[in-house]
Amino acid sequence: QPLFLRKDLNQDAIITALRGAGASVQLLTQVRYGCPDILCGWRGQNILIEIKTADGKLTADEREFFDTWRGQVTIVRTVEDALQLLEDIGER
C-alpha cells in the first residue's frame, strides 16, 4: 500500500469509539502532506487527530505539520486516549 493509505491497526477501534460516544469523524488520510488522520467534531469544537500505535512515531511530514499548525492537533494512541480527549473537551 502507498504510505498515505496505510493506517495504524488501532484506527478502526478508535474511530468506532469516537463515533459511539457521539462525535463526528471525517477521515483525512488522502490529504497527505503530514495532515493528521482524522477530523473529529465534538461539542462545537473540531480536533485534528493523528492516530499512532503505542510506539508509533511521527513522520517528518507529520512533525512539520504539528510544528507549523496554528490550531489544535493531537496524537491518540488508544481508545482510552480518544475517549479521554472527548472528556477533556467537555470540561472546557
N, C-alpha and C positions, 0 to 999 in steps of 0.2 A: 504494500500500500504506500502511496505517496505520503511523505511526512505530515502534510497538512490534513490528511484524512484519518490518521491514526488517532485512536482515543485510548485513554487510560482505562484499565479494566474496571475501575470503580465508577466510571462516568454514568452508566445507566442507573445504578443504585442511587447515586447522589441526585440525579435528575428526578427519578421516581419519588424520592423522599421530599424534595423541594416542592414538586407538584402536589404530592399527597398532603403537604402542610398548607396548600392553598396558594403557593407562589406561582407566578408566570415564569416560564423558562423558554428562552429562544436560543437555539444552537447558533454559534458564530464560527464554527470550525472552518468553514470555507472562506472566511475573510482573509486568513493567513496573516503574514507580516507581524507576528507576535501578538495578534489580538487574542484576548482570553477566550476560553472555550464556550462560555455561555453568558447570556444576559439574563439576570433574574430580577423580576419585579415583585416588590413586597411592601405593602402598606405605603404606597405612594412614592417609593424610592426604587431606583434602578441600581443594581450592583453588577459590575463585571466580575466574573469568577473564572479563575484558571483552576482546572481540576488536575491534581497531581496525586500519584500514589504516595505511600508513606515516605519513600526515599527519592521520589522524583525531583528533578532539578529543572529550573527554568532554562530554556534555550537562550542563545544570545539574543534572538529577536524578541522573545518574551521579556527578558531582562530589560532591554531597551524600552519596550512598551511600558513596563512597570515604572521605569525611571523617568519617563517623559510624560506619562498620562497625568492630567491635572484634575482628574475625577477620582472616584472611589473604585478601587480594584483590589481583589484579594485572592489568596490561594486557599482552596478547600481540598483536604486530603481524605476525609471520611464522611460518611452520612452524618455522624455526630457533629463534625465541624460545620456541615451545611446547616443543620437544624439549630446549632448554637448561633450561627450568623443571623438567622431569622429572629431568634430570641433577642439577640443584642440590638438589632434594628428596632424591634418592638419596644425596647426600653428607652429609646432616644426621645 
